Amino acid sequence: MEKPAFFLGDAHLGVDSPGAVPHREKLLIDLLESWKGVASHVVILGDLFEFWYEYRYYVNKEHFPLFCTLAELVRSGVQVHLLRGNHDFAYEDFFPENLGVQVSTSLKLELQGKRIFFTHGDGVARSDRSYRLYRKILNLPLNQWLFKQIHPDWGMALARFVGSHSRKAGLDREIKLAEYQTWAESVMEKNGCQVCVHGHHHIPGIWPVKSGMVASPGEWIKKLTYLRFEAGELSLEEFGNPG
């Protein structure tokens, strides 16, 4: 029997929202360590960090134990994938070159006889229209170069300030799961997949659709949930309380 695969996302490490589980980054490290030699794949579905930006000589030291754990996970034989989210879209070569973690925006894998499409899921909802324009502006090479001219400490503080305000603005936004499921069906059909796994809206669940199955692991802030894929079946689990 093939080894299980695990999917999680939306940890937003670097900030602690009201109600967040204490020491959740350490708990995430404990979970990742438990998968050494056990998992075939681990897919992190974006927004692992509240903010990520790469400089030539700078890496955020707050997350050094996590970096070491990811590298050890790869060395144990686990294939680890990290997807870009709307908070941490600016990955460059640090993770693949130094940790062995593969970085992508979307991903298609065949696991246990099923083809699975992975992506973060930002920009899907109709209400994300303004965000889609904002993201295009941020992705302009000139704007990314200008941001890199800011001292990393100042850049991090600025990004966290902006992120905290955008999070407060989004608290009352209605999440329409039907929009995500309709989008997922079209993505699955286009890519010949039976399963679509995404994050972004922080709602954990597994939903059957005409084309197969849509799933979200939820978040690693207040609930600490993740998905397990074993024997061709998805299950939703909570850290410290296996399903």
C-alpha positions as CSV (number, residue, x, y, z in Angstrom):
1,M,0.0,0.0,0.0
2,E,1.2,3.5,-0.8
3,K,2.2,5.8,2.0
4,P,-0.4,8.5,2.9
5,A,-0.1,12.1,1.7
6,F,-0.9,15.2,3.8
7,F,-2.2,18.6,2.8
8,L,-2.4,21.8,4.9
9,G,-2.4,25.5,4.5
10,D,-3.2,29.0,5.7
11,A,-1.0,29.0,8.8
12,H,-0.2,32.7,8.4
13,L,2.9,32.3,10.5
14,G,4.4,35.5,11.8
15,V,1.3,37.0,13.3
16,D,-1.1,35.8,16.0
17,S,-4.7,36.7,15.4
18,P,-7.1,37.0,18.3
19,G,-8.0,33.5,19.4
20,A,-5.0,31.9,17.7
21,V,-3.7,28.7,19.3
22,P,-0.6,29.5,21.3
23,H,2.8,28.2,20.0
24,R,1.1,27.0,16.8
25,E,4.3,27.2,14.8
26,K,6.0,24.8,17.2
27,L,2.9,22.5,16.9
28,L,3.2,22.6,13.1
29,I,6.8,21.6,13.4
30,D,5.8,18.7,15.7
31,L,3.3,17.6,13.1
32,L,5.7,17.8,10.2
33,E,8.3,15.8,12.2
34,S,5.7,13.1,12.8
35,W,5.5,12.6,9.0
36,K,9.2,11.9,8.4
37,G,9.4,8.5,6.7
38,V,5.6,8.1,7.0
39,A,4.3,10.3,4.2
40,S,4.8,10.1,0.5
41,H,3.9,13.8,-0.1
42,V,3.2,16.9,1.9
43,V,1.6,19.8,0.1
44,I,1.4,23.2,1.8
45,L,-1.4,25.1,0.0
46,G,-0.2,28.7,0.4
47,D,-0.2,31.4,3.0
48,L,2.2,29.4,5.2
49,F,3.5,32.8,6.2
50,E,1.6,36.1,6.8
51,F,4.3,37.7,4.7
52,W,7.2,36.4,2.7
53,Y,9.7,38.3,0.6
54,E,13.2,37.1,-0.5
55,Y,16.3,39.3,-0.4
56,R,19.8,38.4,-1.5
57,Y,21.3,38.0,1.9
58,Y,18.3,38.0,4.3
59,V,16.0,35.2,5.6
60,N,13.5,35.6,8.4
61,K,15.3,34.0,11.4
62,E,12.0,33.6,13.3
63,H,11.2,30.6,11.2
64,F,14.6,28.9,11.3
65,P,13.4,25.8,13.2
66,L,10.6,25.4,10.6
67,F,13.2,25.6,7.7
68,C,15.3,22.9,9.4
69,T,12.2,20.7,9.8
70,L,11.2,21.0,6.2
71,A,14.7,20.2,5.0
72,E,14.8,17.1,7.3
73,L,11.4,16.0,6.0
74,V,12.7,16.1,2.4
75,R,15.8,14.2,3.4
76,S,13.6,11.5,5.0
77,G,12.2,10.8,1.5
78,V,9.0,12.9,1.6
79,Q,8.2,15.0,-1.5
80,V,7.3,18.5,-0.1
81,H,5.5,21.1,-2.2
82,L,4.9,24.7,-1.2
83,L,2.3,26.7,-3.1
84,R,2.2,30.5,-3.4
85,G,-0.7,32.1,-1.6
86,N,-1.9,35.7,-1.6
87,H,0.2,36.6,1.4
88,D,3.4,34.7,0.4
89,F,3.4,34.9,-3.4
90,A,7.0,36.2,-3.6
91,Y,8.9,32.9,-3.2
92,E,12.1,32.7,-5.3
93,D,14.9,30.2,-4.9
94,F,15.4,29.8,-1.1
95,F,13.1,26.9,-0.6
96,P,14.0,24.7,-3.6
97,E,17.7,25.4,-3.5
98,N,18.4,25.3,0.2
99,L,15.6,23.1,1.6
100,G,14.7,20.9,-1.3
101,V,11.0,22.1,-1.1
102,Q,9.4,22.5,-4.5
103,V,7.6,25.8,-5.1
104,S,4.7,26.4,-7.5
105,T,1.5,28.4,-8.0
106,S,-0.6,25.4,-8.9
107,L,0.3,21.7,-9.0
108,K,-1.1,18.5,-10.5
109,L,-0.1,15.1,-8.9
110,E,-1.2,11.6,-9.4
111,L,-1.5,9.9,-6.0
112,Q,-2.9,6.5,-5.2
113,G,-4.5,6.2,-8.6
114,K,-6.2,9.6,-8.6
115,R,-5.2,12.9,-10.3
116,I,-5.3,15.8,-7.9
117,F,-5.1,19.5,-8.7
118,F,-3.7,21.8,-5.9
119,T,-3.7,25.6,-5.7
120,H,-4.2,28.3,-3.0
121,G,-7.6,29.5,-4.3
122,D,-7.2,33.2,-4.1
123,G,-8.9,35.3,-6.8
124,V,-11.7,32.7,-7.3
125,A,-14.6,34.5,-5.6
126,R,-16.3,37.3,-7.5
127,S,-15.7,39.6,-4.5
128,D,-12.0,39.2,-5.1
129,R,-12.2,41.4,-8.2
130,S,-10.3,44.3,-6.6
131,Y,-7.7,41.9,-5.2
132,R,-7.0,40.5,-8.7
133,L,-6.1,44.0,-9.8
134,Y,-4.0,44.6,-6.7
135,R,-2.1,41.4,-7.2
136,K,-1.3,42.3,-10.8
137,I,0.2,45.6,-9.5
138,L,2.2,43.9,-6.9
139,N,3.6,41.4,-9.4
140,L,5.0,44.1,-11.6
141,P,8.8,43.7,-11.7
142,L,9.4,47.4,-11.0
143,N,7.3,47.3,-7.9
144,Q,9.0,44.2,-6.6
145,W,12.4,45.8,-7.2
146,L,11.3,49.0,-5.4
147,F,10.1,47.0,-2.4
148,K,13.5,45.2,-2.1
149,Q,15.1,48.6,-1.7
150,I,13.4,48.9,1.7
151,H,15.3,47.5,4.7
152,P,13.9,44.0,5.4
153,D,12.9,44.9,9.0
154,W,10.9,47.9,7.7
155,G,9.5,46.0,4.8
156,M,8.2,43.2,7.2
157,A,6.7,45.8,9.6
158,L,4.9,47.5,6.7
159,A,3.6,44.3,5.2
160,R,2.3,43.1,8.6
161,F,0.6,46.5,9.1
162,V,-1.1,46.3,5.7
163,G,-2.0,42.7,6.2
164,S,-3.6,43.2,9.6
165,H,-5.9,46.0,8.1
166,S,-6.8,43.9,5.1
167,R,-7.7,41.0,7.4
168,K,-10.0,43.2,9.5
169,A,-11.6,44.4,6.4
170,G,-12.3,40.9,5.3
171,L,-13.9,39.6,8.5
172,D,-17.4,40.4,7.4
173,R,-17.0,39.1,3.8
174,E,-19.4,36.3,3.0
175,I,-17.8,33.1,1.8
176,K,-19.8,31.5,-1.0
177,L,-18.6,27.9,-1.2
178,A,-20.7,27.3,-4.3
179,E,-18.4,29.7,-6.2
180,Y,-15.3,27.7,-5.2
181,Q,-17.0,24.4,-6.1
182,T,-18.1,25.6,-9.5
183,W,-14.6,26.9,-10.2
184,A,-13.0,23.7,-8.9
185,E,-15.2,21.6,-11.2
186,S,-14.0,23.6,-14.3
187,V,-10.4,23.3,-13.2
188,M,-10.8,19.5,-12.7
189,E,-12.4,19.1,-16.1
190,K,-9.7,21.2,-17.8
191,N,-6.8,19.3,-16.1
192,G,-8.3,15.8,-16.1
193,C,-8.4,15.5,-12.3
194,Q,-10.8,13.8,-10.0
195,V,-9.9,15.9,-6.9
196,C,-9.3,19.6,-6.3
197,V,-7.6,20.7,-3.1
198,H,-7.3,24.4,-2.2
199,G,-7.2,26.8,0.7
200,H,-7.7,30.5,1.1
201,H,-11.2,30.7,2.6
202,H,-10.1,28.9,5.8
203,I,-13.2,26.6,5.9
204,P,-12.3,22.9,6.4
205,G,-14.3,20.4,4.4
206,I,-14.7,17.7,1.8
207,W,-17.5,18.3,-0.7
208,P,-18.6,15.9,-3.5
209,V,-19.3,17.5,-6.9
210,K,-20.2,16.1,-10.3
211,S,-16.5,15.9,-11.4
212,G,-15.3,14.2,-8.2
213,M,-14.3,15.8,-4.9
214,V,-13.4,19.3,-3.7
215,A,-11.5,19.7,-0.4
216,S,-10.0,22.3,1.8
217,P,-7.8,21.6,4.9
218,G,-9.0,24.7,6.7
219,E,-6.4,26.7,8.6
220,W,-3.6,26.4,11.1
221,I,-4.6,29.4,13.3
222,K,-7.5,28.5,15.5
223,K,-8.4,24.9,14.5
224,L,-5.2,23.3,13.4
225,T,-6.8,21.1,10.8
226,Y,-5.3,19.3,7.8
227,L,-6.2,16.6,5.2
228,R,-5.0,13.1,5.0
229,F,-5.1,11.2,1.7
230,E,-4.8,7.4,2.1
231,A,-6.0,4.4,0.1
232,G,-7.5,6.9,-2.4
233,E,-9.7,8.6,0.2
234,L,-9.6,12.0,1.8
235,S,-10.2,12.6,5.5
236,L,-10.2,15.8,7.6
237,E,-8.2,15.6,10.8
238,E,-7.3,18.0,13.6
239,F,-3.9,18.1,15.3
240,G,-4.1,16.3,18.6
241,N,-7.4,14.8,17.7
242,P,-7.0,12.4,14.7
243,G,-10.3,11.8,12.8
